[in-house]
Amino acid sequence: MVLYSGSFAAQDVLCDLRSDTVTKPCAEMRAAMAGAELGDDCYGDDPTVARLEAQLADRMGKDAGVFFPTGCMSNLACLMAQCARGDEVITGRDYHVYADEAGSPSVLGGLSLEPLPVAEDGALEPGDIRAALKPDDQHYAVSRLLSLENTVGGRAIPLPRMQAAAEAGREAGLALHLDGARFFNAITALGCTDTDLAGLADTVSLCLSKGVGAPAGTVLVGPAPVLAKARRARKLLGGGMRQSGVLAAAALWGLEHVVPRMAEDHARAVDLAEALRPLGQVRQATNMVFFTPADAVAAEIGPRLAAQGIRISAGSPEIRLVLHRDVDDAALASAIAAFQSLG
Ligand SMILES: Cc1ncc(COP(=O)(O)O)c(C=O)c1O
């Protein structure tokens, strides 16, 4: 992705809409990190990591959790834990695990991926899942796992649509994974409980470095035997960390203080979408706004906004703008004023 970073100093940035991964720990989160009880997690004795893993496993109604440095590694370790080399993972063509993880399931996991079309609402169609299943024949990879995602491009897929896809996978005996990089945005928008969504899958990957606001980290939750294998895969991939309680403490703070306020990010996304509507085409979903500027506005949009302290990602023709906890009302007002000045 090309980023319009501009050449201004950090203190000149008024609003960073590139991604919800850009958040920086606030003073309270830093205090929680500084005060965290630590140990060597590869010896299993970092109490803060253990607390985070147990808390999320419990919240999601699963046996166990494992703390990973990133969402990509969590997804990959999960697939490797449940599939043998040569097995097939069915997933969405636009889903991160297929489209945005550098082909790691194939390159590092030896897995075959079957990407399916993604419906308008972000879901996979049960009929497509059934049609993708391979018969038990030496010519084919063994269909082993269905990897779902929610939210997808900001869209919170309704539970009945998730259930329908999950059922198609279950009927075929597939293991079910949910890439919940923005799980908490999904349940906030759907108004459902953690377990309503997490209960549809065997394993769920929960990113803490996006809307939750922590500097790094993802927890994978699921059945104990699968998580034991995923922990081994984490080591294999070089993701075993030591005093990672400093990161887990940030995540615990975010789960307590940031997640309950996530609806504010969604509300600001609605406000931004409304403000941009006269300037081009706009769609909004949870914390994301997708903006296709009218021709007059589009020219040099990134550098012109950067000059006003507003950071956006490059996109052509559509630009993704992402709300997060570091965009408060004042930052949003600056961004809106900067966009309006382009018209
Ligand atoms: C849906 C989805 N899954 C997984 C990831 C990977 O997370 P990470 O960047 O921590 O590897 C992302 C990152 O943006 C994502 O959007």
Ligand as a Chemical Component Dictionary entry (heavy atoms), coordinates in Angstrom:
data_LIG
# 
_chem_comp.id                   LIG 
_chem_comp.type                 NON-POLYMER 
_chem_comp.pdbx_formal_charge   0 
_chem_comp.three_letter_code    LIG 
# 
loop_
_chem_comp_atom.comp_id 
_chem_comp_atom.atom_id 
_chem_comp_atom.alt_atom_id 
_chem_comp_atom.type_symbol 
_chem_comp_atom.charge 
_chem_comp_atom.model_Cartn_x 
_chem_comp_atom.model_Cartn_y 
_chem_comp_atom.model_Cartn_z 
_chem_comp_atom.pdbx_ordinal 
LIG C1 C1 C 0 -8.667 -9.103  8.613  1  
LIG C2 C2 C 0 -7.230 -9.102  9.029  2  
LIG N1 N1 N 0 -6.664 -10.230 9.440  3  
LIG C3 C3 C 0 -5.380 -10.297 9.836  4  
LIG C4 C4 C 0 -4.588 -9.169  9.847  5  
LIG C5 C5 C 0 -3.133 -9.298  10.223 6  
LIG O1 O1 O 0 -2.778 -8.600  11.339 7  
LIG P1 P1 P 0 -1.229 -8.161  11.581 8  
LIG O2 O2 O 0 -1.039 -6.923  10.797 9  
LIG O3 O3 O 0 -1.170 -7.974  13.060 10 
LIG O4 O4 O 0 -0.381 -9.283  11.114 11 
LIG C6 C6 C 0 -5.137 -7.945  9.444  12 
LIG C7 C7 C 0 -4.300 -6.723  9.448  13 
LIG O5 O5 O 0 -4.667 -5.681  8.989  14 
LIG C8 C8 C 0 -6.487 -7.902  9.022  15 
LIG O6 O6 O 0 -7.053 -6.767  8.611  16 
# 
loop_
_chem_comp_bond.comp_id 
_chem_comp_bond.atom_id_1 
_chem_comp_bond.atom_id_2 
_chem_comp_bond.value_order 
_chem_comp_bond.pdbx_ordinal 
LIG C1 C2 SING 1  
LIG C2 N1 SING 2  
LIG C2 C8 DOUB 3  
LIG N1 C3 DOUB 4  
LIG C3 C4 SING 5  
LIG C4 C5 SING 6  
LIG C4 C6 DOUB 7  
LIG C5 O1 SING 8  
LIG O1 P1 SING 9  
LIG P1 O2 DOUB 10 
LIG P1 O3 SING 11 
LIG P1 O4 SING 12 
LIG C6 C7 SING 13 
LIG C6 C8 SING 14 
LIG C7 O5 DOUB 15 
LIG C8 O6 SING 16 
# 
